[in-house]
Amino acid sequence: MADTALMSIPGQVDPVPVARDITPRADGRIDLIGLPKDRIRDLFAEAGLDAKQAKLRAKQVFHWLYHRGVTDFAAMTDIAKTMRPWLTERFVVGRPNVVEAQHSTDGTRKWLLATDDGHEFEMVFIPDADRGTLCVSSQVGCTLNCRFCHTGTMKLVRNLTPGEIVGQVMLARDALGEWPNSSTSPREGGDLRQASAAPTEPPAFAGDHDDDDDFEYTSDGRLLTNIVMMGMGEPLYNFDNVKGALKLVMDGDGLALSKRRITLSTSGVVPMMDKCGEEIGINLAVSLHAVTKDIRDEIVPINKKYGIEELLQACADYPGASNARRITFEYVMLKDKNDSDDDARELVRLLKHYGLPAKVNLIPFNPWPGAPYECSTPERIRAFSNIVFEAGISAPVRTPRGRDIDAACGQLKTAAQKKSRAERDREAATAQSA
């Protein structure tokens, strides 16, 4: 049974994060995914290795985890054969458990995942012509209750650990066959579990160094090039764990993805924004969605705690923001709520008043059952975009992706948890035959 007594539901106050970086497993083994090299070294030392051995084995294992994508200690060929069973007995290289995998007609993929203690969350992969973007969750549920967002109708259960966050990236790379010498090649429409076998074992190498020049990255045609912390939850309410996960993603000895290809989206947790820029240094996206207090109070309730002016000043002060690294403002288009010409002009005024190097993403509202809003008409969205664009601010209209599988912006919610295992198996079999 899932442990649900992990985090209080605080309403309009900052949640108290769970002081936990590893989710306990039923078999007692420790999952190494999400742990920095020093922590792995310390765990090896606590398990009985001397300091020199612990340091060496931590370096070797870290390399296999993040450069090779290996999930089986037996495949770590530069580690002594007698050491591999010792590691297997005490540790595990985990991935989030796949409950359900869905494939949209537009190529978008959504996975319902589960933690080792039984909580469910989602991730989405969005392929484009020149990039592949993974939308990563940071919490199980959400506490912000944004009224246009389906995820916001869920209760916050707990923060995801660094391993559960970076594990989403690892799982996506498994599915895309993106590890060196990877033999994985997911079948069209198949379940991710069918594509997550360990990569082909590379030859053993001497010492602690290796040359990757002989390896080629292969995939099904879409490489994972960008990460957006825009899945379930508010990343800045889980700052330490998000930071730990992204440090591994950006680490040259880890997944080695440039910080310029990572964007964190916040609804406006002002006190943590500067810290995010200073300590993580990634791109910032802000869920603005309204330009007046009354409307933003209604649709983004955190505005009652941190108002528009305070939020925009924090954006203006964000470390690293410049014309070359603009802050993205997300603006969902709600019919007769926030989509008038006056709203567009006020948006322009605010951005110019605070001197913000900005880009505005206009997001057509993605409906879900029981939603209290409708999407603005295409004509209204174009008119809004034109006003912002003519003021010299980029205002593209985001093309909705994955609507047919509820994977579009604001739609993430683990509705699949209501399905039986048999129903999921039947759907998977249908998708496979198709």
C-alpha positions as a Python dict, from the first residue, in 0.01 Angstrom:
ca = {
    (1, 'M'): (0, 0, 0),
    (2, 'A'): (123, 348, -81),
    (3, 'D'): (252, 555, 208),
    (4, 'T'): (32, 864, 194),
    (5, 'A'): (122, 1023, 527),
    (6, 'L'): (437, 1185, 397),
    (7, 'M'): (348, 1549, 343),
    (8, 'S'): (83, 1775, 484),
    (9, 'I'): (-146, 1965, 250),
    (10, 'P'): (-63, 2323, 344),
    (11, 'G'): (-291, 2535, 126),
    (12, 'Q'): (-151, 2883, 60),
    (13, 'V'): (171, 2834, 257),
    (14, 'D'): (503, 2691, 151),
    (15, 'P'): (500, 2310, 181),
    (16, 'V'): (754, 2155, 415),
    (17, 'P'): (968, 1926, 199),
    (18, 'V'): (1017, 1564, 298),
    (19, 'A'): (1373, 1523, 426),
    (20, 'R'): (1443, 1216, 215),
    (21, 'D'): (1661, 1159, -88),
    (22, 'I'): (1610, 783, -134),
    (23, 'T'): (1280, 597, -140),
    (24, 'P'): (1304, 279, 73),
    (25, 'R'): (1263, -48, -117),
    (26, 'A'): (1085, -358, 5),
    (27, 'D'): (1397, -571, -55),
    (28, 'G'): (1615, -340, 157),
    (29, 'R'): (1859, -261, -122),
    (30, 'I'): (1958, 101, -190),
    (31, 'D'): (1886, 257, -528),
    (32, 'L'): (2195, 440, -652),
    (33, 'I'): (2022, 646, -922),
    (34, 'G'): (2003, 1011, -823),
    (35, 'L'): (2294, 998, -580),
    (36, 'P'): (2610, 1205, -638),
    (37, 'K'): (2943, 1026, -664),
    (38, 'D'): (3049, 1123, -311),
    (39, 'R'): (2729, 980, -164),
    (40, 'I'): (2780, 654, -352),
    (41, 'R'): (3137, 638, -218),
    (42, 'D'): (3012, 689, 138),
    (43, 'L'): (2748, 417, 99),
    (44, 'F'): (3011, 174, -30),
    (45, 'A'): (3232, 258, 267),
    (46, 'E'): (2942, 206, 510),
    (47, 'A'): (2879, -131, 347),
    (48, 'G'): (3235, -245, 423),
    (49, 'L'): (3477, -127, 155),
    (50, 'D'): (3791, 54, 264),
    (51, 'A'): (3826, 421, 163),
    (52, 'K'): (4041, 357, -144),
    (53, 'Q'): (3817, 79, -275),
    (54, 'A'): (3500, 279, -206),
    (55, 'K'): (3632, 576, -404),
    (56, 'L'): (3740, 361, -699),
    (57, 'R'): (3417, 159, -714),
    (58, 'A'): (3203, 473, -683),
    (59, 'K'): (3383, 628, -979),
    (60, 'Q'): (3342, 313, -1188),
    (61, 'V'): (2975, 261, -1100),
    (62, 'F'): (2891, 630, -1158),
    (63, 'H'): (3037, 602, -1508),
    (64, 'W'): (2833, 291, -1588),
    (65, 'L'): (2513, 449, -1456),
    (66, 'Y'): (2526, 776, -1646),
    (67, 'H'): (2749, 715, -1950),
    (68, 'R'): (2637, 363, -2032),
    (69, 'G'): (2288, 344, -1891),
    (70, 'V'): (2362, 0, -1746),
    (71, 'T'): (2113, -128, -1488),
    (72, 'D'): (2285, -457, -1401),
    (73, 'F'): (2608, -472, -1200),
    (74, 'A'): (2697, -792, -1388),
    (75, 'A'): (2743, -582, -1703),
    (76, 'M'): (3002, -354, -1540),
    (77, 'T'): (3297, -531, -1697),
    (78, 'D'): (3583, -333, -1542),
    (79, 'I'): (3467, -428, -1192),
    (80, 'A'): (3604, -755, -1055),
    (81, 'K'): (3366, -1047, -1101),
    (82, 'T'): (3381, -1122, -729),
    (83, 'M'): (3273, -764, -650),
    (84, 'R'): (2962, -763, -874),
    (85, 'P'): (2753, -1004, -660),
    (86, 'W'): (2851, -800, -352),
    (87, 'L'): (2708, -488, -519),
    (88, 'T'): (2396, -669, -641),
    (89, 'E'): (2320, -795, -290),
    (90, 'R'): (2328, -446, -138),
    (91, 'F'): (2241, -200, -414),
    (92, 'V'): (2023, -162, -720),
    (93, 'V'): (2026, 60, -1029),
    (94, 'G'): (1662, 156, -1051),
    (95, 'R'): (1418, 319, -1284),
    (96, 'P'): (1066, 446, -1212),
    (97, 'N'): (818, 163, -1257),
    (98, 'V'): (611, 192, -1575),
    (99, 'V'): (240, 152, -1511),
    (100, 'E'): (116, 260, -1852),
    (101, 'A'): (266, 397, -2174),
    (102, 'Q'): (66, 597, -2430),
    (103, 'H'): (159, 720, -2775),
    (104, 'S'): (-20, 1016, -2933),
    (105, 'T'): (-105, 1044, -3300),
    (106, 'D'): (134, 1341, -3319),
    (107, 'G'): (428, 1140, -3181),
    (108, 'T'): (404, 1265, -2823),
    (109, 'R'): (452, 996, -2561),
    (110, 'K'): (321, 990, -2206),
    (111, 'W'): (412, 747, -1931),
    (112, 'L'): (236, 683, -1605),
    (113, 'L'): (511, 592, -1361),
    (114, 'A'): (516, 463, -1004),
    (115, 'T'): (763, 505, -720),
    (116, 'D'): (889, 213, -516),
    (117, 'D'): (641, 305, -241),
    (118, 'G'): (344, 300, -477),
    (119, 'H'): (281, 664, -577),
    (120, 'E'): (203, 751, -939),
    (121, 'F'): (320, 1043, -1152),
    (122, 'E'): (365, 1119, -1520),
    (123, 'M'): (628, 1225, -1773),
    (124, 'V'): (591, 1331, -2137),
    (125, 'F'): (828, 1323, -2434),
    (126, 'I'): (758, 1570, -2716),
    (127, 'P'): (942, 1513, -3046),
    (128, 'D'): (994, 1803, -3288),
    (129, 'A'): (1183, 1839, -3614),
    (130, 'D'): (1495, 1976, -3448),
    (131, 'R'): (1466, 1864, -3086),
    (132, 'G'): (1319, 1618, -2843),
    (133, 'T'): (1189, 1760, -2516),
    (134, 'L'): (1122, 1564, -2199),
    (135, 'C'): (866, 1714, -1960),
    (136, 'V'): (971, 1602, -1613),
    (137, 'S'): (764, 1590, -1292),
    (138, 'S'): (899, 1705, -955),
    (139, 'Q'): (617, 1608, -717),
    (140, 'V'): (340, 1353, -678),
    (141, 'G'): (40, 1580, -718),
    (142, 'C'): (51, 1956, -664),
    (143, 'T'): (-45, 2205, -396),
    (144, 'L'): (-96, 2516, -609),
    (145, 'N'): (-453, 2453, -731),
    (146, 'C'): (-423, 2660, -1050),
    (147, 'R'): (-781, 2651, -1178),
    (148, 'F'): (-700, 2592, -1546),
    (149, 'C'): (-471, 2298, -1468),
    (150, 'H'): (-593, 1940, -1431),
    (151, 'T'): (-287, 1847, -1223),
    (152, 'G'): (-386, 2118, -979),
    (153, 'T'): (-700, 1924, -891),
    (154, 'M'): (-484, 1652, -734),
    (155, 'K'): (-370, 1663, -374),
    (156, 'L'): (0, 1696, -305),
    (157, 'V'): (128, 1363, -171),
    (158, 'R'): (503, 1413, -154),
    (159, 'N'): (815, 1540, -325),
    (160, 'L'): (993, 1316, -572),
    (161, 'T'): (1349, 1222, -473),
    (162, 'P'): (1649, 1314, -691),
    (163, 'G'): (1653, 955, -814),
    (164, 'E'): (1285, 964, -910),
    (165, 'I'): (1345, 1289, -1099),
    (166, 'V'): (1662, 1195, -1284),
    (167, 'G'): (1520, 846, -1327),
    (168, 'Q'): (1266, 993, -1569),
    (169, 'V'): (1552, 1112, -1788),
    (170, 'M'): (1722, 773, -1765),
    (171, 'L'): (1399, 596, -1856),
    (172, 'A'): (1349, 819, -2160),
    (173, 'R'): (1703, 752, -2277),
    (174, 'D'): (1634, 381, -2240),
    (175, 'A'): (1326, 417, -2460),
    (176, 'L'): (1510, 619, -2723),
    (177, 'G'): (1807, 383, -2738),
    (178, 'E'): (2037, 673, -2659),
    (179, 'W'): (2309, 497, -2465),
    (180, 'P'): (2647, 421, -2631),
    (181, 'N'): (2635, 91, -2820),
    (182, 'S'): (2269, 65, -2725),
    (183, 'S'): (2079, -221, -2880),
    (184, 'T'): (1745, -88, -2761),
    (185, 'S'): (1501, 15, -3029),
    (186, 'P'): (1145, 58, -2902),
    (187, 'R'): (876, -73, -3125),
    (188, 'E'): (625, 179, -3248),
    (189, 'G'): (351, 221, -2992),
    (190, 'G'): (505, -32, -2758),
    (191, 'D'): (539, -26, -2382),
    (192, 'L'): (851, 140, -2250),
    (193, 'R'): (929, -170, -2046),
    (194, 'Q'): (991, -359, -2369),
    (195, 'A'): (1263, -111, -2458),
    (196, 'S'): (1446, -72, -2129),
    (197, 'A'): (1681, -369, -2137),
    (198, 'A'): (2044, -310, -2048),
    (199, 'P'): (2256, -186, -2341),
    (200, 'T'): (2496, -417, -2519),
    (201, 'E'): (2794, -476, -2293),
    (202, 'P'): (3092, -265, -2401),
    (203, 'P'): (3442, -414, -2394),
    (204, 'A'): (3635, -397, -2069),
    (205, 'F'): (3879, -111, -2037),
    (206, 'A'): (4188, -58, -1828),
    (207, 'G'): (4204, 175, -1532),
    (208, 'D'): (3938, 437, -1471),
    (209, 'H'): (3939, 608, -1809),
    (210, 'D'): (3751, 531, -2124),
    (211, 'D'): (3727, 671, -2475),
    (212, 'D'): (3375, 705, -2608),
    (213, 'D'): (3487, 793, -2961),
    (214, 'D'): (3404, 443, -3085),
    (215, 'F'): (3046, 461, -2965),
    (216, 'E'): (2752, 596, -3158),
    (217, 'Y'): (2422, 715, -3015),
    (218, 'T'): (2121, 569, -3189),
    (219, 'S'): (1751, 627, -3139),
    (220, 'D'): (1421, 590, -3314),
    (221, 'G'): (1489, 921, -3489),
    (222, 'R'): (1423, 1160, -3197),
    (223, 'L'): (1703, 1239, -2958),
    (224, 'L'): (1634, 1375, -2612),
    (225, 'T'): (1792, 1720, -2641),
    (226, 'N'): (1598, 1936, -2393),
    (227, 'I'): (1447, 1899, -2047),
    (228, 'V'): (1168, 2110, -1905),
    (229, 'M'): (1067, 2092, -1539),
    (230, 'M'): (704, 2144, -1634),
    (231, 'G'): (545, 1816, -1533),
    (232, 'M'): (345, 1748, -1221),
    (233, 'G'): (423, 1969, -922),
    (234, 'E'): (595, 2301, -844),
    (235, 'P'): (973, 2245, -881),
    (236, 'L'): (1068, 2530, -647),
    (237, 'Y'): (870, 2366, -365),
    (238, 'N'): (1107, 2069, -405),
    (239, 'F'): (1419, 2275, -464),
    (240, 'D'): (1689, 2060, -305),
    (241, 'N'): (1582, 1740, -479),
    (242, 'V'): (1534, 1914, -815),
    (243, 'K'): (1876, 2075, -778),
    (244, 'G'): (2036, 1740, -695),
    (245, 'A'): (1878, 1571, -996),
    (246, 'L'): (1966, 1850, -1241),
    (247, 'K'): (2325, 1864, -1115),
    (248, 'L'): (2357, 1500, -1228),
    (249, 'V'): (2194, 1583, -1561),
    (250, 'M'): (2439, 1872, -1619),
    (251, 'D'): (2748, 1699, -1475),
    (252, 'G'): (3012, 1634, -1741),
    (253, 'D'): (3071, 1295, -1575),
    (254, 'G'): (2694, 1244, -1552),
    (255, 'L'): (2440, 1288, -1833),
    (256, 'A'): (2629, 1596, -1957),
    (257, 'L'): (2334, 1800, -2085),
    (258, 'S'): (2401, 2174, -2114),
    (259, 'K'): (2221, 2398, -1865),
    (260, 'R'): (2110, 2605, -2163),
    (261, 'R'): (1892, 2311, -2268),
    (262, 'I'): (1714, 2288, -1933),
    (263, 'T'): (1420, 2507, -1833),
    (264, 'L'): (1246, 2520, -1498),
    (265, 'S'): (888, 2645, -1485),
    (266, 'T'): (751, 2805, -1170),
    (267, 'S'): (413, 2949, -1084),
    (268, 'G'): (592, 3221, -891),
    (269, 'V'): (764, 3097, -575),
    (270, 'V'): (948, 3428, -549),
    (271, 'P'): (1183, 3354, -255),
    (272, 'M'): (1336, 3057, -440),
    (273, 'M'): (1380, 3214, -784),
    (274, 'D'): (1710, 3389, -716),
    (275, 'K'): (1841, 3075, -547),
    (276, 'C'): (1746, 2875, -856),
    (277, 'G'): (1944, 3109, -1081),
    (278, 'E'): (2247, 3117, -852),
    (279, 'E'): (2267, 2749, -756),
    (280, 'I'): (2134, 2572, -1066),
    (281, 'G'): (2176, 2835, -1338),
    (282, 'I'): (1917, 2706, -1581),
    (283, 'N'): (1659, 2884, -1796),
    (284, 'L'): (1350, 3019, -1624),
    (285, 'A'): (988, 2998, -1733),
    (286, 'V'): (711, 3167, -1536),
    (287, 'S'): (344, 3070, -1539),
    (288, 'L'): (200, 3421, -1560),
    (289, 'H'): (-142, 3363, -1724),
    (290, 'A'): (-294, 3698, -1621),
    (291, 'V'): (-197, 4064, -1591),
    (292, 'T'): (-437, 4185, -1320),
    (293, 'K'): (-448, 4091, -954),
    (294, 'D'): (-811, 3976, -952),
    (295, 'I'): (-778, 3743, -1249),
    (296, 'R'): (-442, 3599, -1145),
    (297, 'D'): (-567, 3550, -789),
    (298, 'E'): (-846, 3340, -939),
    (299, 'I'): (-654, 3122, -1183),
    (300, 'V'): (-309, 3111, -1015),
    (301, 'P'): (-385, 3134, -640),
    (302, 'I'): (-19, 3166, -538),
    (303, 'N'): (-60, 3526, -661),
    (304, 'K'): (-231, 3599, -328),
    (305, 'K'): (102, 3523, -160),
    (306, 'Y'): (345, 3661, -419),
    (307, 'G'): (182, 3928, -636),
    (308, 'I'): (249, 4016, -997),
    (309, 'E'): (478, 4310, -920),
    (310, 'E'): (687, 4107, -676),
    (311, 'L'): (705, 3821, -925),
    (312, 'L'): (814, 4041, -1216),
    (313, 'Q'): (1080, 4210, -1005),
    (314, 'A'): (1218, 3867, -917),
    (315, 'C'): (1225, 3790, -1289),
    (316, 'A'): (1413, 4114, -1357),
    (317, 'D'): (1667, 4015, -1089),
    (318, 'Y'): (1703, 3654, -1211),
    (319, 'P'): (2075, 3570, -1245),
    (320, 'G'): (2184, 3522, -1604),
    (321, 'A'): (1872, 3669, -1765),
    (322, 'S'): (1964, 3858, -2083),
    (323, 'N'): (1853, 3908, -2441),
    (324, 'A'): (2043, 3591, -2522),
    (325, 'R'): (1875, 3403, -2234),
    (326, 'R'): (1525, 3542, -2219),
    (327, 'I'): (1276, 3452, -1951),
    (328, 'T'): (977, 3268, -2093),
    (329, 'F'): (634, 3376, -1974),
    (330, 'E'): (364, 3114, -2016),
    (331, 'Y'): (18, 3252, -2081),
    (332, 'V'): (-277, 3016, -2118),
    (333, 'M'): (-551, 3163, -2338),
    (334, 'L'): (-888, 3151, -2160),
    (335, 'K'): (-1198, 3275, -2340),
    (336, 'D'): (-1332, 3605, -2203),
    (337, 'K'): (-1103, 3578, -1900),
    (338, 'N'): (-753, 3697, -1991),
    (339, 'D'): (-752, 3729, -2370),
    (340, 'S'): (-868, 4084, -2451),
    (341, 'D'): (-672, 4348, -2639),
    (342, 'D'): (-645, 4539, -2312),
    (343, 'D'): (-490, 4234, -2147),
    (344, 'A'): (-234, 4212, -2428),
    (345, 'R'): (-144, 4579, -2397),
    (346, 'E'): (-111, 4552, -2019),
    (347, 'L'): (117, 4251, -2064),
    (348, 'V'): (340, 4457, -2292),
    (349, 'R'): (340, 4746, -2044),
    (350, 'L'): (441, 4524, -1753),
    (351, 'L'): (724, 4353, -1939),
    (352, 'K'): (863, 4684, -2061),
    (353, 'H'): (823, 4851, -1721),
    (354, 'Y'): (1044, 4586, -1559),
    (355, 'G'): (1286, 4581, -1852),
    (356, 'L'): (1247, 4208, -1893),
    (357, 'P'): (1425, 4016, -2171),
    (358, 'A'): (1113, 3816, -2240),
    (359, 'K'): (942, 3570, -2467),
    (360, 'V'): (570, 3501, -2424),
    (361, 'N'): (439, 3153, -2501),
    (362, 'L'): (68, 3173, -2575),
    (363, 'I'): (-90, 2840, -2485),
    (364, 'P'): (-435, 2748, -2617),
    (365, 'F'): (-626, 2612, -2318),
    (366, 'N'): (-633, 2232, -2317),
    (367, 'P'): (-975, 2117, -2195),
    (368, 'W'): (-1034, 1841, -1941),
    (369, 'P'): (-1358, 1706, -1788),
    (370, 'G'): (-1507, 1957, -1548),
    (371, 'A'): (-1276, 2242, -1647),
    (372, 'P'): (-1426, 2584, -1558),
    (373, 'Y'): (-1289, 2758, -1869),
    (374, 'E'): (-1301, 2746, -2248),
    (375, 'C'): (-1021, 2806, -2493),
    (376, 'S'): (-1001, 3143, -2665),
    (377, 'T'): (-1090, 3140, -3034),
    (378, 'P'): (-804, 3114, -3285),
    (379, 'E'): (-887, 3466, -3407),
    (380, 'R'): (-866, 3608, -3055),
    (381, 'I'): (-535, 3432, -2991),
    (382, 'R'): (-390, 3571, -3315),
    (383, 'A'): (-504, 3923, -3228),
    (384, 'F'): (-347, 3894, -2882),
    (385, 'S'): (-23, 3761, -3030),
    (386, 'N'): (-7, 4042, -3287),
    (387, 'I'): (-34, 4314, -3022),
    (388, 'V'): (252, 4164, -2820),
    (389, 'F'): (462, 4095, -3128),
    (390, 'E'): (419, 4446, -3268),
    (391, 'A'): (555, 4579, -2939),
    (392, 'G'): (880, 4396, -3011),
    (393, 'I'): (820, 4093, -2787),
    (394, 'S'): (818, 3742, -2929),
    (395, 'A'): (476, 3584, -2874),
    (396, 'P'): (447, 3249, -3053),
    (397, 'V'): (135, 3038, -3016),
    (398, 'R'): (226, 2697, -2883),
    (399, 'T'): (91, 2410, -3089),
    (400, 'P'): (-99, 2175, -2856),
    (401, 'R'): (72, 1836, -2841),
    (402, 'G'): (-58, 1506, -2708),
    (403, 'R'): (-414, 1623, -2644),
    (404, 'D'): (-556, 1285, -2741),
    (405, 'I'): (-368, 1118, -2454),
    (406, 'D'): (-411, 1407, -2204),
    (407, 'A'): (-41, 1490, -2231),
    (408, 'A'): (-77, 1856, -2328),
    (409, 'C'): (1, 2152, -2104),
    (410, 'G'): (-220, 2150, -1794),
    (411, 'Q'): (-365, 1805, -1861),
    (412, 'L'): (-133, 1583, -1660),
    (413, 'K'): (-318, 1382, -1402),
    (414, 'T'): (-289, 1016, -1319),
    (415, 'A'): (-635, 918, -1441),
    (416, 'A'): (-494, 580, -1541),
    (417, 'Q'): (-474, 483, -1173),
    (418, 'K'): (-845, 402, -1190),
    (419, 'K'): (-789, 135, -1454),
    (420, 'S'): (-742, -228, -1367),
    (421, 'R'): (-428, -417, -1463),
    (422, 'A'): (-635, -619, -1710),
    (423, 'E'): (-762, -302, -1879),
    (424, 'R'): (-409, -172, -1916),
    (425, 'D'): (-290, -503, -2058),
    (426, 'R'): (-574, -507, -2313),
    (427, 'E'): (-494, -150, -2421),
    (428, 'A'): (-124, -235, -2452),
    (429, 'A'): (-204, -540, -2663),
    (430, 'T'): (-430, -334, -2891),
    (431, 'A'): (-162, -70, -2936),
    (432, 'Q'): (100, -338, -3008),
    (433, 'S'): (-113, -507, -3276),
    (434, 'A'): (-191, -171, -3435),
}
